[in-house]
Amino acid sequence: VPVVTDPKKVVAALKWVVNEMEKRYRVFAKCGVRNFDGFNNRARPEKDEPEEAPEPEPELTPEQEAAEIERIEAIAEALESGDLGPEAGEHEEEPDEEDSPDRFPYIVVIVDELADLMQTAPADVEMNIARIAQKARAAGIHLIIATQTPRADVVTGIIKANIPC
């Protein structure tokens, strides 16, 4: 995902990360594993046809790069408007094991200058960061936060209590 600098989009991006974490936990429960490593290292049934080694991706032409940038911007717009995906809820159906991917990739969320975010939407940012910090590591999602102003209104007690270091 490209760097998100608009505070409104940052809140939406953090909500997406929380939803992705919840989705991963539902898939883990369906597969009977407890965490990210357990899911990626689980025994999978053999497939009928042997898998071929994936070919390396060719370098993109300038036209393809422009199309890729447009696609990423469309994702960012959908993320901002809330059209990218519904929030996780109890009414959601259980994912099928066939629909789940073979492996999940790691996700690293880097927040630079937390103070700027805490000035724009403190309640949303604090809630989402605390939620990610509480249980996202087991889902393969990691959080790096930086700030130059470690005041109590920036790094709140809830954030401090949930960040491991």
Phi, psi and omega in degrees: 000140178294165179296132180256121182247342179282123182303327178294320178290329179295317178298317178296321179294320178294322177296322177297319179297318178298317179296319178297320178298315180296320178298317179297320179296323177295320178294319179301315181297319180296324181273353178076029176244163185258335185208183184301311180295320178298323179289311183290335181259006183293157176285130180247145177296144180293142178268155183295317182256141180290143180280139176269151179295133180293142178282146178296144181289133178288157178292146184278142173282165179303325178293319179293322177297318179296319178295321179294320178296319177297320179296317180294320178295324178296321177296317180297320178294319178295324178296317181293319183278350179088009181274354184290326179181152180287156175291150181295139180209169181286340181284351183288141182284156180290137179287144176282148179295330179291330181280341182282148180290163177294321181218151172257143174277159171291151173235128177243123179255122180246121178248114178256132182062072178300330183300321179297320179290320182292339176282329185274313182216072188298320184292313181294315181296314181298315181296314182291319178295317179297319180296316179295317182293330183292313189220011184282336182299322179291342179262007179082021180244126183239150188234128175238125182236137178227146174205151176263353182234085183278052177283166181293333178277350176263301177262089185286170179299323179294318178294314180299322183291338185253349178273126185290335178209000000 
